[in-house]
Amino acid sequence: MSYTMRKAIPSDTQLIWNLLEETIQWLRSRGSDQWSTWRTWGGPSGKVTRAISDGYVWLLFDGSVLVATITVEERGDPDFWTVDELAEPALYVSKLAVSRMYAGQSIGYLLLEWVRDRAYRRKANWIRLDAWRTNKELHAYYFRHGWEFVRDVDNPHRESGTLFQCRPMPMPTDLANQINETPRSAAGTQP
């Protein structure tokens, strides 16, 4: 299977929202409260809108079908990461969502390995993320894939805060062959 990866553009906003809503509905069906604050992400100044405008949101396509989205930034959230950690070169992952049509096909793993490779090429020290504190299944997923637990941060105004990190490394060839990255300049013409 070969997928196309490209940066999101503003006209992709509704497509991204549809995938995030699908993911949230699936989380609720499993009894998870993860992303319960998602309605605050929208609008002209919301997290998702800003991330798209800043070029941090990536989309994975199978032909013209949206498979997944992931946000990758060079700045971490100061609510979670220390001043020393924020000073280290790192990539920060958030809002990873996979279409339920592609569930069970290791798409999340593929995207995280793509980020590890991206961080490796940028000579970053870490790939980091903050996971929803109550989603123990998600924590177990990161442990299984070699992520290191950093700490839990309990900010009263934030529901996320279980911190993980891993070292960058080149993407295995068998995985790298599954993703064709489209340059941003072509993002408006290709999926």
HELIX and SHEET records of a PDB file:
HELIX    1   1 PRO A   10  ASP A   12  5                                   3    
HELIX    2   2 THR A   13  SER A   29  1                                  17    
HELIX    3   3 TRP A   38  TRP A   41  5                                   4    
HELIX    4   4 LYS A   47  SER A   53  1                                   7    
HELIX    5   5 VAL A   83  ALA A   87  1                                   5    
HELIX    6   6 ARG A  100  TYR A  102  5                                   3    
HELIX    7   7 ILE A  107  ARG A  121  1                                  15    
HELIX    8   8 LYS A  136  ARG A  144  1                                   9    
HELIX    9   9 THR A  173  ALA A  176  1                                   4    
HELIX   10  10 ARG A  184  ALA A  186  5                                   3    
SHEET    1   A 8 GLU A 148  ASP A 152  0                                        
SHEET    2   A 8 SER A 160  CYS A 166 -1                                        
SHEET    3   A 8 TRP A 126  TRP A 132 -1                                        
SHEET    4   A 8 ALA A  90  VAL A  98  1                                        
SHEET    5   A 8 VAL A  65  GLU A  73 -1                                        
SHEET    6   A 8 VAL A  57  ASP A  62 -1                                        
SHEET    7   A 8 TYR A   3  LYS A   7 -1                                        
SHEET    8   A 8 ILE A 179  GLU A 181  1                                        
END                                                                             
